[in-house]
Amino acid sequence: MHRYLRAIGFSKVKKREELQKLIHEVVVTAISKNHTKEEASSKKKQKKYWSDMDLVADDDEQVYAELYLDFADGAGICVRGQFDEKNTFLYEYYFPYLKGSQISSNEDITVERHAEKESYAGICDDIKVGVSLIFYLQNMVPYKRMKVQNRLPVKGTSLIMSGLSVSGTIMMPIIKNEREKRKSKKATDERNQLIAQARMGNEEAIESLTLDDMDTYTTISRKIQKEDVFSLVDTYFMPYGVECDQYSILGEIVEYHQELNRMTKEEIVFMTIECNELTFDVCINKEDLFGEPAVGRRFKGTVWLQGYIEFPE
């Protein structure tokens, strides 16, 4: 059972038979509605719960397929597999997904295949975050199509990120006036410029960043004795655990809404989070969220990071 299945409203699915019914519904619904991508796009706008299927044949003439089915608006299950010579779908694996609503980054992306199965991880070096973002690739078929067409590496891609969470807490914001916000924004912009220069080998920028980090460490070490750490740290984005695509985040809630899983009727909370100047969507089961979300408050939790790469035409 996938750990993050509960994030999209399937916390009560415990048995293998129940999971097989879910997978069967995704496969049957997506194949029975075998429409073109243009039709799927138009139906997505008209229909709250949509299904889709995308195919690609590799150099060995093996036809890979991604089958999608929403169980809430933008959240559902993807089933991947192959079609054999008799046009029979051969199931390989599944994963829950959340479609992001906006572009998170325009930096160049590197994609690598996982060792265990035909799935892929993406790597994006966005200077705003300070670490290399490693995410689970949602749209494998378009990437394989670009590979078959010998169009890789490709420039001009954009990344739509999203995260599934099974544990989260709502925290109150740090109160700042307009002057403090402008000062913080200016300091962040200057730091991003230094990071960009340091990547190009500028020794003065590297030295300046090192001194800034030392000053920050000294300041926090002094204040932490009398103040709570979350009154000092406004936002963070850090790797979590041993799996490279899971992160611990703390970010401001920009927008949120709640919906029901159409099958289980479990309540799902959808939030747009701004974290380290990176904006992406997160969904979590209402039962796993401690506190009441609101715009301006902060979300603290762990997320499984997913990414949808928009390739240029």
C-alpha positions as CSV (number, residue, x, y, z in Angstrom):
1,M,0.0,0.0,0.0
2,H,1.4,3.4,-1.0
3,R,2.1,5.5,2.1
4,Y,0.7,8.7,0.5
5,L,-2.5,7.1,-0.6
6,R,-4.2,8.5,2.5
7,A,-3.3,12.1,1.4
8,I,-5.9,12.0,-1.4
9,G,-8.6,10.5,0.8
10,F,-7.9,6.8,0.9
11,S,-6.9,6.3,4.6
12,K,-9.4,3.4,5.0
13,V,-8.0,1.3,2.2
14,K,-6.0,-1.4,4.0
15,K,-6.6,-4.6,2.1
16,R,-5.1,-5.7,-1.2
17,E,-8.6,-6.4,-2.6
18,E,-9.7,-2.8,-2.0
19,L,-6.6,-1.5,-3.7
20,Q,-7.2,-3.8,-6.7
21,K,-10.7,-2.4,-7.1
22,L,-9.3,1.2,-7.2
23,I,-6.7,0.3,-9.8
24,H,-9.3,-1.6,-11.9
25,E,-11.5,1.5,-11.9
26,V,-8.7,3.8,-13.0
27,V,-7.7,1.4,-15.8
28,V,-11.2,0.7,-17.1
29,T,-12.3,4.4,-16.9
30,A,-9.2,5.7,-18.6
31,I,-9.2,3.1,-21.4
32,S,-12.9,3.4,-22.0
33,K,-12.5,7.1,-22.5
34,N,-9.6,6.8,-24.9
35,H,-9.8,10.3,-26.3
36,T,-7.1,12.6,-27.8
37,K,-5.1,15.0,-25.6
38,E,-7.0,18.0,-27.0
39,E,-10.4,16.4,-26.0
40,A,-9.0,15.5,-22.6
41,S,-7.9,19.1,-22.1
42,S,-11.3,20.5,-23.0
43,K,-13.1,17.9,-20.8
44,K,-10.8,18.7,-17.9
45,K,-12.2,22.3,-17.9
46,Q,-15.8,21.1,-18.1
47,K,-15.7,18.1,-15.9
48,K,-14.7,18.1,-12.2
49,Y,-13.4,14.5,-12.1
50,W,-11.6,13.6,-15.3
51,S,-9.6,10.7,-16.7
52,D,-6.9,10.6,-19.2
53,M,-4.5,8.2,-21.0
54,D,-1.2,8.9,-22.6
55,L,0.9,6.5,-24.7
56,V,4.4,6.3,-26.1
57,A,6.3,3.6,-28.0
58,D,10.0,3.4,-27.3
59,D,12.9,2.3,-29.5
60,D,12.1,-1.4,-28.8
61,E,8.4,-0.9,-29.9
62,Q,7.2,-1.3,-26.3
63,V,4.1,0.8,-25.7
64,Y,4.1,2.5,-22.3
65,A,0.9,4.0,-20.9
66,E,-0.1,6.4,-18.1
67,L,-3.7,6.2,-17.0
68,Y,-5.0,9.0,-14.8
69,L,-8.2,9.3,-12.8
70,D,-9.2,12.1,-10.4
71,F,-11.0,11.3,-7.2
72,A,-11.0,15.0,-6.2
73,D,-10.4,18.1,-8.3
74,G,-6.8,17.7,-9.3
75,A,-5.9,14.7,-7.1
76,G,-6.2,11.0,-8.0
77,I,-4.3,7.9,-8.9
78,C,-2.0,7.2,-11.9
79,V,-1.5,3.7,-13.1
80,R,1.4,2.8,-15.3
81,G,2.1,-0.2,-17.5
82,Q,2.4,-1.5,-21.0
83,F,0.2,-2.7,-23.8
84,D,1.2,-6.0,-25.3
85,E,0.8,-7.2,-28.9
86,K,-2.9,-8.1,-28.3
87,N,-3.6,-4.6,-27.0
88,T,-4.0,-5.8,-23.5
89,F,-2.9,-3.5,-20.7
90,L,-0.3,-5.0,-18.4
91,Y,-0.3,-3.3,-15.0
92,E,3.1,-2.4,-13.4
93,Y,2.6,0.0,-10.6
94,Y,0.5,3.0,-9.4
95,F,1.0,6.2,-7.4
96,P,-1.2,8.9,-6.0
97,Y,-0.8,12.4,-7.5
98,L,-1.7,16.0,-7.1
99,K,-1.7,18.3,-10.1
100,G,-0.1,21.7,-9.4
101,S,-1.9,24.8,-10.3
102,Q,1.0,27.1,-11.2
103,I,4.6,27.2,-12.4
104,S,7.1,26.8,-9.6
105,S,10.4,27.1,-11.4
106,N,11.8,27.8,-14.9
107,E,15.3,26.5,-14.2
108,D,16.8,23.7,-16.2
109,I,15.9,20.2,-15.2
110,T,17.8,16.9,-15.2
111,V,15.8,13.6,-15.3
112,E,17.1,10.2,-14.2
113,R,15.5,6.8,-14.2
114,H,14.9,4.9,-11.0
115,A,16.8,1.6,-10.7
116,E,13.8,-0.6,-9.6
117,K,11.2,0.2,-12.3
118,E,10.3,2.4,-15.2
119,S,9.8,5.6,-13.2
120,Y,11.8,8.8,-13.1
121,A,13.2,11.4,-10.7
122,G,13.7,15.0,-11.7
123,I,16.4,17.3,-10.4
124,C,16.1,21.1,-10.4
125,D,18.8,23.5,-9.1
126,D,16.7,26.5,-8.1
127,I,18.8,29.1,-6.3
128,K,15.8,30.4,-4.4
129,V,15.7,27.2,-2.3
130,G,19.4,26.7,-1.7
131,V,19.3,22.9,-2.3
132,S,18.8,20.7,-5.4
133,L,15.1,19.9,-5.7
134,I,14.6,16.2,-6.4
135,F,11.0,15.3,-7.3
136,Y,9.0,12.3,-8.6
137,L,8.2,12.9,-12.2
138,Q,4.4,12.8,-12.9
139,N,4.4,12.9,-16.7
140,M,6.8,10.1,-17.6
141,V,5.3,9.5,-21.1
142,P,6.0,13.0,-22.5
143,Y,9.6,12.7,-21.3
144,K,10.0,9.3,-23.0
145,R,8.4,10.8,-26.1
146,M,11.0,13.6,-26.2
147,K,13.7,10.9,-25.7
148,V,12.5,8.8,-28.6
149,Q,12.4,11.9,-30.8
150,N,16.1,12.7,-29.8
151,R,15.1,16.1,-28.5
152,L,16.9,15.8,-25.1
153,P,18.4,17.7,-23.4
154,V,15.8,20.4,-24.0
155,K,15.9,24.0,-22.9
156,G,13.0,26.3,-22.0
157,T,11.1,23.8,-19.7
158,S,9.0,24.9,-16.8
159,L,8.2,22.9,-13.7
160,I,4.9,22.7,-11.9
161,M,5.5,21.2,-8.4
162,S,3.1,19.7,-5.9
163,G,3.4,17.8,-2.7
164,L,1.4,15.1,-0.8
165,S,1.6,15.1,2.9
166,V,0.5,12.7,5.6
167,S,1.5,14.8,8.6
168,G,1.2,18.6,9.0
169,T,0.6,21.4,11.5
170,I,-0.8,24.9,11.1
171,M,1.2,27.6,12.7
172,M,0.6,31.3,13.3
173,P,2.6,33.7,11.2
174,I,5.5,35.9,12.3
175,I,4.1,39.5,12.4
176,K,6.0,41.9,10.1
177,N,5.4,45.4,9.1
178,E,5.9,46.7,5.5
179,R,9.4,48.0,6.3
180,E,10.5,44.6,7.6
181,K,9.0,42.8,4.6
182,R,10.8,45.1,2.2
183,K,14.1,44.6,4.1
184,S,13.7,40.8,4.1
185,K,12.9,40.8,0.3
186,K,15.9,42.9,-0.4
187,A,18.2,40.6,1.7
188,T,16.8,37.5,-0.1
189,D,17.4,39.1,-3.6
190,E,20.9,40.0,-2.7
191,R,21.6,36.5,-1.4
192,N,20.2,34.9,-4.6
193,Q,22.5,37.1,-6.6
194,L,25.5,36.0,-4.5
195,I,24.5,32.3,-4.9
196,A,24.3,32.8,-8.7
197,Q,27.8,34.4,-8.7
198,A,29.2,31.7,-6.5
199,R,28.0,29.0,-8.9
200,M,30.0,30.7,-11.6
201,G,33.1,30.6,-9.4
202,N,33.2,34.1,-7.9
203,E,35.5,33.7,-4.8
204,E,34.3,37.0,-3.3
205,A,30.7,35.8,-3.5
206,I,31.6,32.5,-1.9
207,E,33.4,34.3,0.9
208,S,30.5,36.7,1.5
209,L,28.0,33.8,1.7
210,T,30.2,32.0,4.2
211,L,30.5,35.1,6.4
212,D,26.7,35.6,6.2
213,D,26.1,32.0,7.2
214,M,28.4,32.4,10.2
215,D,26.6,35.6,11.3
216,T,23.3,33.9,11.0
217,Y,24.4,31.0,13.0
218,T,25.8,33.3,15.7
219,T,22.6,35.4,15.9
220,I,20.3,32.3,16.1
221,S,22.5,30.6,18.7
222,R,22.2,33.7,20.9
223,K,18.4,34.3,20.4
224,I,17.4,30.6,20.6
225,Q,18.1,30.6,24.4
226,K,15.2,33.0,25.0
227,E,13.0,32.6,21.9
228,D,11.2,29.8,20.2
229,V,12.9,28.6,17.0
230,F,9.7,29.1,14.9
231,S,9.6,32.8,15.9
232,L,13.1,33.1,14.4
233,V,12.7,30.9,11.3
234,D,10.0,32.2,9.0
235,T,10.3,29.5,6.3
236,Y,12.5,26.5,5.4
237,F,12.8,23.7,2.8
238,M,15.0,20.8,3.9
239,P,15.5,17.2,2.8
240,Y,13.7,14.7,5.1
241,G,14.5,11.1,5.8
242,V,16.4,8.7,3.5
243,E,14.3,9.1,0.4
244,C,15.6,11.9,-1.8
245,D,12.2,13.3,-2.9
246,Q,10.8,13.9,0.6
247,Y,11.1,17.2,2.3
248,S,10.3,18.9,5.6
249,I,8.8,22.3,4.8
250,L,7.6,25.4,6.6
251,G,5.8,28.0,4.4
252,E,3.1,30.6,4.3
253,I,-0.4,29.6,3.1
254,V,-1.3,31.7,0.1
255,E,-4.6,30.0,-0.7
256,Y,-6.6,27.0,0.5
257,H,-9.8,25.1,0.0
258,Q,-11.3,21.8,1.0
259,E,-12.9,19.0,-1.0
260,L,-14.3,15.5,-0.6
261,N,-12.9,12.4,-2.1
262,R,-15.8,11.4,-4.4
263,M,-15.5,7.7,-3.5
264,T,-14.6,7.7,0.3
265,K,-16.1,11.1,1.2
266,E,-13.0,11.8,3.2
267,E,-12.1,15.5,3.5
268,I,-9.0,16.7,1.7
269,V,-7.3,20.1,2.4
270,F,-5.6,21.7,-0.6
271,M,-3.1,24.5,0.1
272,T,-0.9,26.8,-2.1
273,I,2.3,27.2,-0.1
274,E,5.0,29.9,-0.5
275,C,8.2,28.4,0.9
276,N,11.7,30.0,0.3
277,E,10.1,32.0,-2.6
278,L,9.0,28.8,-4.1
279,T,5.3,28.4,-4.7
280,F,3.6,25.0,-5.0
281,D,0.4,23.1,-4.0
282,V,0.1,20.6,-1.2
283,C,-2.8,18.3,-0.3
284,I,-3.3,16.5,3.0
285,N,-6.1,14.4,4.6
286,K,-8.0,16.6,7.1
287,E,-7.5,13.9,9.7
288,D,-3.7,14.3,9.4
289,L,-3.7,18.1,9.7
290,F,-3.4,19.6,13.2
291,G,-4.9,23.1,13.3
292,E,-7.2,25.2,11.1
293,P,-5.7,26.5,7.8
294,A,-6.1,30.1,6.9
295,V,-4.5,32.5,4.4
296,G,-1.4,34.1,6.1
297,R,-0.9,31.2,8.5
298,R,2.0,28.8,8.0
299,F,2.0,25.1,7.2
300,K,4.7,22.9,8.8
301,G,5.0,19.3,7.6
302,T,6.6,16.7,5.5
303,V,5.8,16.3,1.8
304,W,6.5,13.8,-1.0
305,L,7.5,16.2,-3.8
306,Q,6.2,15.6,-7.3
307,G,6.8,17.5,-10.5
308,Y,5.1,18.0,-13.9
309,I,7.5,19.2,-16.6
310,E,6.0,21.4,-19.2
311,F,8.1,20.7,-22.4
312,P,8.2,23.4,-25.1
313,E,6.2,22.6,-28.3
